[in-house]
Amino acid sequence: MQCNEETNNTKITAECHSQIVVSCPDLSKQINGIGRPFCITRHFWIEPGGNLTIEKNCLTERKILEEYGSYKTVDLLNGANRDEAACLDFRPSLSGQQQRLCVCSSPQCNKVSLSEQMSFGIRKIAELDEIENKQKINKIQTIKTTEKIKETTEIPLEEEIIEALNCAVCVDNDLNDANADCRTVRTINCAKQLTNNEKQYCITRQTQNSKDSFIVEKGCMSKTQFSLLFPDEISEQNIGNELLLGCASTHNGFVNYCICDSQMCNRYGIAQQAENSRRRK
């Protein structure tokens, strides 16, 4: 199942109002170079008062490991590989970012809400329909939003999944702490913003205006746009066809930025993104 919606309801029971069925690569098979595909459901929001983003999609094992690191996700993926719904409730980050994630590996296993997946995360997904039909308890009933499911959309290759990159987007120009992050973040689909065929990235840029004044910006980025914003970086790093992932400083340290290329990877503060980047090297 696939959806991407924003709501002011941050409860674990929050759910997409509309979902579509997408055809991922075969969920039962490993794919050379990218691992096994999974169905994912995740919530992410910033406390206090931030809107909740609900996302459902196909992600490959490689993408999940790249985004979350092996420390947090090896057990998660092992659980999902046994045809179970495996879930994590992440601790708040330094920026206030909070996240819930469920991964599963049966067709349309993420059609139920994240709360239902977390409640039954140790059960095999194959048991869910049987429980629904025999017991008909409200807690496991299929969400009403599935009534709005549209016809199947084919997504046969990972490259097509990657194209639908979503990034956090914000501009906050009234921050007085170098570790502060945007107080309000929303989601943008880069395919709607970037109309050419260039690879898409997520960017976070922090600019220091004075000793205690900072601007933080987040959004989508292509190499062409990056070269216009950071021409010196392009020449100094001898960047090829793709941008270098990770974080760096320029303009004598007054501008810091992070580049990443996985779903909502720039939702974290710039300090946490830099730390995550160091862990993966």
N, C-alpha and C positions, 0 to 999 in steps of 0.2 A: 504494500500500500504506500501511497505517496501523498503528502500534504505539507504545507508550510504556512502557518497562520500565527498571528499575533493577537494576544488577548490580555486584558487587565486582571484576569483570574489566574492567580499563581498557585492555586491548590493542585494537589497531585491528581485530582480527578479531571482537570481541564483536558479538553479534547478538541480536535479539529472539527469544524462544522461540515467540511466537505473533503472527501478523499477520492482518489482515483486508483485503479488497479494498474500497476506497471509490471511489465515482464522483465525481471532481472535475468542475468545469466543463471544457468542451472544451479540452484541452491545446494544440490547434493554433490557437486563436483569441485575439485580444486582446479584453478586456472593458473597456468604457468606464469610466474612473475607477479601475480596479484593476489594469490591465495583464493580462499573460498568466499563467495558473495554471502551477505547477510541482510536480513531486514532489520532496520533500526527504528526506534522511537526515542526521541529525546526532548526534554524541556530545558530551556535555559533562560535565566532572568537575573536581574541585578537588584539586590536589596539596598535600601528600602524603596518601595514604590515603583520598581521597574516593571514594564510589561513582560508577560511570559511569551516566548516563542515556542511553538510546537512544531516539530519536524518529524516526518516519516519518510523513509527513502530506502534505496538499496545502497549499501556500502561494501566494498571489498575488505578482506582481512588486512591487506596492506594499508589501505586508507585509515582504518580504525587504529592500527598500530602507529601509523605516522602521526595521527592527531592526538592520541592519548598516551602513547608510550607503552612499552611492554610491561612496565612495573604494574600498571593498573589493569591492563586488559588481557593478559595471558589467561588468567583464571576465567575471566568473562567469556573469552572466545572458546575456551575448552568446554565450558558449560553449554554454550550455544552449539558447539560441534556435536554434542550428545543429543541434539534436537530438543533442548530445553530453552526456555526463555531465561536468559541470564541478565541481571540488572545491577546497576550501581547507582548510589545516591551520593554524589560528590560533595565534599565539604566546601563551604564558601571560600573563594579565592581572596587574595588581598584586596582586589578591586570590588569585592562584593558579589562577584559573579557566582551563581549557583547553577547546578546542572543535575539532571536525572537522565539516565540512559538505560535502555533495554535493547538487547540484541537477540535475535532468534533466527531460525534457519529452516522453517517450513513455509510452504506457499501461503501468503496472506496472513502469516502469524502475527503481524503487527497491526491487524485491523482493530483489535480491542484496545482500550485505553491503556496508557502507561501504568496507571494505578492497578489495573487488573493484571497486567503483565508482571508487575513487581510483587503483587500479592501471591501470584502463582508461579513465581520465577523458578522454583525448584521442581515444578511439574513439567512433564513433557507436553509440548504444544499439542501433540496428537490427542491428548486427553481432553482438551478444552471443549471441542464440539460435543463430545460424549457427555461431559458434565452439563453443558448447556441444555442438551436435549432431554436428559434423564431427570435432572434435579430442577432445572428452570429457576435457579435462584437469581435474584436481582443483581447480585454482586458480579456475576459472570456473564450477564446477558450481553449480546453484541450491542455495541453503541448505536444509538439512533442515527448517528451521522452516516452509518454505512448504507442507509436507505438512499443516500445521495450519490453513491458510488457510480462513476461513469464507466464507459467501456474501456477495455484494456488498452494501454499504450505500450508499444514495444520499446524496450531499452536493452538491446542485445549485447552491447559492448560497454566496457568500463569507460571508454572515451566519451560516450554519450552521456553517461552519468556525471562525469567530471564537468562537462560543459555547463550543467545546471548549477554552477557554483553560487552559493549564497554567502554573503559577507555581512558582518555588522557594519552599520553606518551611523555616524554621529558627528557633531561638531560641538565642542564645549570649550569656550574661550574665557572661562572665569574660574580657573583652577589655581590654587595656591600651594600645591604640593607636587613635587616631582614624581611621586608614586601614584598620584590621583588618576582616575580614569573617567571617561564620560559617565555622567549620572543617568542619562537616558539613552538607550540604544534601540534601534529598530533593525529589521532585516531587509536586505535588498537582493534581488536576483540579478547577478551580473550580466546574464544573457540579455536582459531587458535594457541594461545601461550601455553595454559595450556591443556595438553592432557589427564590428569586424570579426574576423576569424582568429584573432590573436588569442593566445592562452590567457586566461584570467587569473588574477591573484587577489588576495585580500591584503590591505595595507592598514597599518596604524602609524600615524605620524604625530610626534610630540614636539612642539616648538616652544622654546623659552623666550618670553618677551622681556622679562626683567627678573630680578632676583627671586621674587615670589609670585610670578605670573606665568602660567603655562596654557597652551592651547593643545587639545587632543582632537585629532580627526581620524575617522575610520571610513573605509569604503572599498570599492572595487578598483582594480588597477591593471592596466596592460603594460607591456614593455615600452610601447610608444609613449604612453602617458608618463611612465617613470622616467624616461630619458628627458622629457621636457621639464619635469620637476627636479631631477637630480642629474644633470648632464655630466658633472664631474665624477659621480659615482660610476656611470657607465664606462667612462674612459679609464678610470683608475683600476676598476675591477676587471676590465677586459671581458665584460659580460657577453656571452654568445647569444644563442637564440632564446634562451630562457633566463629569467631573473634568478639571482642567487637567493635562496630562502634563508631566513634568519633575520637578525637585527644588527643595526650599525648606527654610527653617529656621523654627522657631517656638519659643515659650517662651524668649525671649531667647538663642537659639542653642543651647540645651541639647538640643533635639530636631531632628534632620534627617531628611527623608524624601524618597523618590522614588516617583513614580507612573508606570506604563507599561502598555501594553495589547497587547503582542505576546508570542508564545510564549516562556516562560522568560526574559523580558526583565529580571527582577530577580535573575538568577543572579549578576550582577556585583556588586562592591563598590559602596558608595554614591558614592565618589569617581569611579569609572569611569562609573557611570550619569550623574552630573552632567556629566562631560566629553562623553559621547556625546550628551546632550541639547543641549549648547551647539553641537556640530558640526552638528546637524540644523536649527538655527534659521537 
